[in-house]
């Protein structure tokens, strides 16, 4: 780069401060980085040019030589220690080489189950014992995976670290990557004499009973996450998570909408016409409501605080009672005569006498 204007390469003036040089370099390095321009040789060449220019101008002594003589006297590695570190800082969050750390046994996977509960369970909360079959820690080897009287040995592949580091050369210089050891699966140890019951896994499928506490206010389709209650990890690894999906069974008394409940109360047409006091169910027991004279079909009564408890909150929803006025489909002769008298009194035309029974609404005369 002896005949190249390094300041022009970095798109800045010769009077630029070190911070301005660094800012310009980072912008250009991001723009022309090979990862951002796969398969573009021009971008790769431009990236190298920018990196070399910054490597020279970022060093005070080398920049002074360049400003005085127009070239970098004693230029060494085209990427220089300083520029490589800057690139690591920019693209890898400042993470340089690090010492490998023992990984150890990995946690078990997550598992899911579905569980049916009643509306009362959802409203007030409940505790249920749930039996599930999941990988459990082997009782024979206590999760170690080793036959009784034996123990794991250090993995020769990773020297007990649990991960393997590999060095590869790139335009950025040498880069180190690490991955779990394939031979010991990241545990750092091997089993020469595996447990006969779990075959060295340290776990095996077995039923277990879990005590599940359901909070008040849950809805149909709610999911509970139980930490450390899922499948056991291999060779002593911690348990994964268990997700419990709740299904609220239909209730004959109520329909739930949010935290409110809705109930249909059937009343006779005489009760609706003349008024009455009727009993309606609640979640706790029952209560009474007054049916006002002349209540129409579909009239709604609201009973406060008789709904579902708010989940993780205070208070409850309401209970809405919807009146359903039942009209008789058949009447004896005496009842028919009384109704005819009422109809005559009110001037309402009705069908002819049918022998003590009303005809079906769809019947022909």
C-alpha positions in Angstrom: 0.0 0.0 0.0 3.1 2.3 -0.5 1.4 4.4 -3.2 -2.1 4.4 -1.6 -3.5 7.3 0.4 -4.3 5.6 3.6 -6.5 8.5 4.7 -8.5 8.3 1.5 -8.9 4.5 2.1 -10.5 5.3 5.5 -12.5 8.2 3.9 -11.2 10.8 6.4 -8.8 13.7 6.5 -5.1 13.7 7.5 -6.1 15.8 10.5 -8.6 13.2 11.8 -8.3 12.3 15.5 -7.7 8.7 16.6 -11.4 8.4 17.6 -12.5 9.7 14.2 -10.2 7.2 12.5 -11.6 4.4 14.6 -15.2 5.4 13.9 -14.5 5.5 10.1 -12.7 2.2 10.2 -15.5 0.5 12.0 -18.1 1.8 9.6 -16.1 0.6 6.6 -15.2 -2.7 8.1 -18.9 -3.5 8.8 -19.7 -2.4 5.2 -17.1 -4.6 3.5 -16.8 -7.5 5.9 -16.9 -10.8 3.9 -19.7 -12.1 6.0 -21.9 -9.2 4.9 -20.8 -9.7 1.3 -20.5 -13.5 0.7 -18.8 -14.4 -2.6 -17.8 -10.8 -3.4 -14.0 -10.6 -4.0 -14.1 -6.9 -4.4 -15.6 -6.4 -1.0 -13.1 -8.8 0.5 -10.2 -6.9 -1.1 -11.6 -3.6 0.1 -12.0 -5.0 3.7 -8.3 -6.0 3.7 -7.3 -2.6 2.4 -9.3 -0.8 5.1 -7.9 -3.1 7.8 -4.3 -2.5 6.7 -4.8 1.3 6.5 -6.3 1.4 10.0 -3.5 -0.9 11.3 -1.0 1.6 10.3 -2.8 4.8 11.2 -4.0 3.6 14.6 -0.4 3.3 15.8 1.0 6.7 16.7 4.6 5.9 15.6 3.6 4.3 12.4 1.2 7.1 11.6 4.0 9.6 12.2 6.3 7.8 9.8 3.6 7.6 7.2 2.8 11.4 7.6 6.5 12.2 7.3 7.7 9.8 4.6 4.5 8.8 2.8 5.0 5.1 3.7 5.0 2.9 6.8 8.5 2.2 7.8 8.8 -1.2 9.4 5.3 -2.4 8.6 4.8 -5.9 9.8 1.8 -8.2 10.0 -0.8 -6.5 7.7 -3.5 -7.1 10.3 -1.4 -6.2 13.4 -2.3 -7.1 16.9 -4.3 -3.9 17.4 -6.5 -4.3 14.4 -7.3 -7.9 15.1 -8.4 -7.0 18.6 -10.6 -4.2 17.3 -12.2 -6.6 14.8 -12.9 -9.0 17.7 -14.4 -6.2 19.7 -16.6 -5.1 16.9 -17.9 -8.4 15.6 -17.7 -10.6 18.7 -18.8 -8.2 21.5 -15.3 -7.8 22.9 -14.9 -11.5 23.6 -11.4 -12.7 23.0 -9.9 -16.0 23.9 -11.3 -17.6 27.0 -10.4 -20.6 29.0 -12.6 -23.6 28.4 -15.0 -24.4 31.2 -16.3 -27.8 32.2 -19.8 -28.3 30.8 -20.9 -31.2 32.9 -24.1 -33.1 32.6 -26.8 -31.3 30.6 -30.3 -30.6 31.9 -33.1 -32.9 30.8 -35.5 -31.8 28.0 -38.8 -30.2 28.6 -42.0 -32.2 28.6 -45.7 -31.4 28.3 -48.9 -33.0 29.7 -52.6 -32.0 29.6 -54.8 -32.2 32.7 -58.6 -31.8 33.1 -60.0 -29.7 35.9 -63.5 -28.7 37.0 -64.9 -25.1 36.9 -64.7 -25.1 40.7 -61.0 -26.0 40.5 -60.5 -23.1 38.2 -62.6 -20.7 40.3 -61.1 -21.5 43.8 -57.8 -23.2 43.0 -57.0 -26.8 43.8 -54.3 -29.3 44.5 -54.2 -32.5 42.5 -51.9 -35.5 42.3 -50.9 -36.2 38.7 -49.2 -39.4 37.7 -46.8 -39.1 34.7 -44.3 -41.4 33.1 -41.0 -39.6 32.4 -37.3 -40.3 32.5 -36.4 -40.5 36.2 -33.0 -40.7 37.8 -31.9 -44.3 37.9 -32.1 -45.6 41.5 -29.6 -48.3 40.9 -26.7 -46.0 40.0 -28.1 -42.8 41.5 -28.0 -41.1 38.1 -24.2 -41.6 37.5 -24.7 -44.2 34.7 -22.0 -46.4 36.2 -22.4 -49.9 37.4 -22.4 -50.2 41.2 -18.8 -50.0 42.6 -17.4 -48.2 39.5 -17.1 -44.5 38.6 -16.6 -42.5 35.4 -13.1 -41.8 34.0 -11.8 -38.6 32.5 -12.4 -38.3 28.8 -9.2 -38.5 26.8 -10.5 -36.5 23.9 -11.2 -33.3 25.8 -9.1 -34.0 28.9 -12.1 -33.8 31.1 -13.1 -30.3 30.0 -16.3 -31.4 28.1 -15.6 -29.3 25.0 -13.1 -29.3 22.2 -11.4 -26.2 20.9 -10.5 -25.8 17.3 -8.3 -23.2 15.6 -8.8 -22.1 12.1 -7.2 -19.4 9.9 -9.3 -16.7 8.3 -8.8 -13.2 7.0 -9.1 -12.0 10.5 -6.2 -14.2 11.6 -6.6 -17.2 13.8 -10.0 -17.8 15.2 -10.8 -20.3 18.0 -14.2 -22.1 18.2 -15.4 -24.6 20.8 -18.0 -27.3 20.7 -19.2 -30.0 23.1 -16.9 -33.1 23.0 -18.5 -35.7 20.8 -17.0 -38.6 22.7 -18.3 -37.7 26.1 -21.2 -35.6 25.0 -19.9 -32.6 26.9 -19.8 -34.3 30.3 -16.0 -34.5 30.5 -16.0 -38.1 31.5 -16.6 -41.6 30.1 -18.3 -44.7 31.5 -16.4 -47.9 31.0 -18.8 -50.1 33.1 -22.3 -48.8 32.4 -25.2 -49.5 34.8 -27.2 -52.5 33.5 -30.5 -51.0 34.4 -30.2 -47.7 32.6 -27.4 -48.7 30.2 -25.2 -45.8 31.2 -27.9 -43.1 30.8 -28.3 -42.5 34.5 -32.1 -42.3 33.9 -35.0 -44.6 32.8 -38.7 -44.2 32.2 -40.8 -44.6 35.3 -44.1 -43.4 36.6 -44.1 -40.7 39.3 -46.8 -38.8 41.1 -46.6 -35.0 41.1 -48.5 -32.7 43.4 -49.8 -29.9 41.2 -51.1 -26.8 42.8 -53.6 -25.0 40.5 -54.0 -21.2 41.3 -57.5 -19.7 41.5 -58.6 -17.9 38.4 -57.0 -20.1 35.7 -58.7 -20.4 32.3 -59.3 -23.2 29.9 -56.0 -23.5 27.9 -53.8 -22.0 30.6 -50.3 -23.5 30.9 -48.4 -24.0 34.2 -44.6 -24.2 34.0 -43.1 -26.5 36.7 -39.3 -26.0 36.9 -37.2 -29.0 37.7 -40.3 -31.3 37.4 -39.6 -32.6 33.9 -37.5 -35.4 32.5 -34.2 -36.1 34.3 -31.0 -35.2 32.6 -28.6 -37.9 31.5 -25.9 -39.0 33.9 -27.0 -36.9 36.8 -28.0 -33.8 34.9 -30.8 -31.7 36.4 -34.4 -32.1 35.5 -36.0 -30.2 32.7 -39.2 -28.3 32.9 -42.7 -29.7 32.8 -45.5 -27.7 31.1 -49.0 -28.6 32.3 -51.8 -27.5 30.0 -55.1 -27.2 31.8 -58.4 -28.1 30.2 -61.5 -26.9 32.1 -64.4 -29.3 31.7 -67.8 -28.0 30.7 -70.1 -27.2 33.6 -73.9 -27.8 33.5 -74.6 -24.8 35.6 -72.5 -22.0 34.2 -70.9 -20.7 31.1 -67.7 -18.7 31.8 -66.9 -15.5 29.9 -63.6 -14.0 31.2 -64.1 -14.0 35.0 -67.9 -13.7 34.8 -70.3 -16.5 34.9 -73.6 -16.8 33.0 -76.6 -19.0 34.1 -79.9 -19.7 32.5 -82.8 -19.8 35.0 -86.1 -21.3 33.8 -89.3 -19.7 35.1 -92.9 -20.5 34.3 -94.8 -18.0 32.2 -97.1 -17.3 35.2 -94.1 -16.5 37.3 -92.7 -14.2 34.6 -96.1 -12.5 34.3 -97.0 -12.2 38.0 -93.5 -12.1 39.6 -91.8 -14.6 41.9 -88.8 -15.3 44.0 -86.6 -18.1 42.7 -83.4 -19.9 43.8 -80.3 -19.9 41.5 -77.1 -21.7 42.0 -73.8 -20.0 42.7 -70.3 -21.5 42.9 -70.4 -21.6 46.7 -74.0 -22.7 47.1 -77.2 -20.9 46.0 -79.0 -17.5 46.3 -82.4 -16.1 45.5 -83.4 -13.4 43.1 -86.7 -11.6 42.6 -88.4 -12.0 39.2 -90.3 -8.8 38.6 -93.9 -9.0 37.3 -93.9 -8.8 33.5 -90.3 -10.1 33.1 -89.7 -11.0 29.5 -87.7 -13.9 28.2 -84.0 -13.0 28.3 -84.2 -10.6 31.2 -80.8 -10.5 32.9 -80.1 -10.2 36.6 -76.6 -9.4 37.8 -75.2 -10.7 41.0 -72.0 -9.1 42.0 -68.9 -10.9 43.1 -70.3 -14.4 42.5 -68.0 -15.1 39.5 -64.4 -16.3 39.1 -61.6 -15.0 41.3 -59.2 -12.8 39.3 -56.0 -14.6 38.6 -53.1 -13.2 40.7 -55.3 -10.2 41.6 -58.0 -9.1 44.0 -61.8 -9.4 43.6 -64.1 -11.7 41.6 -66.2 -11.5 38.5 -70.0 -11.3 38.5 -72.8 -13.9 38.0 -75.4 -13.0 35.3 -78.7 -14.9 35.5 -80.6 -15.0 32.2 -84.4 -15.7 32.5 -85.8 -18.3 30.2 -89.6 -18.1 30.2 -91.1 -21.6 29.7 -94.4 -21.8 27.8 -96.4 -25.0 28.4 -96.9 -27.3 25.4 -100.0 -28.9 26.8 -102.7 -27.9 29.3 -105.6 -29.7 30.9 -109.2 -28.6 30.3 -109.5 -26.5 33.4 -106.2 -24.6 32.7 -107.3 -24.1 29.1 -110.6 -22.6 30.2 -108.9 -20.2 32.7 -106.5 -19.0 30.0 -109.4 -18.5 27.6 -111.1 -16.4 30.2 -108.0 -14.3 30.6 -107.6 -13.9 26.8 -111.3 -12.8 26.5 -110.8 -10.4 29.4 -107.7 -8.9 27.7 -109.4 -8.9 24.2 -106.8 -11.3 22.8 -107.9 -13.6 20.0 -106.9 -17.3 20.5 -107.5 -20.5 18.7 -110.7 -22.5 19.0 -111.1 -25.1 21.8 -109.1 -28.3 21.1 -110.3 -30.6 23.8 -108.2 -29.4 26.6 -104.9 -29.3 24.8 -103.1 -26.5 22.8 -102.1 -27.6 19.4 -98.5 -27.6 18.4 -97.5 -24.2 17.1 -96.9 -25.6 13.7 -100.2 -27.4 13.5 -102.8 -26.5 10.9 -106.3 -25.5 11.8 
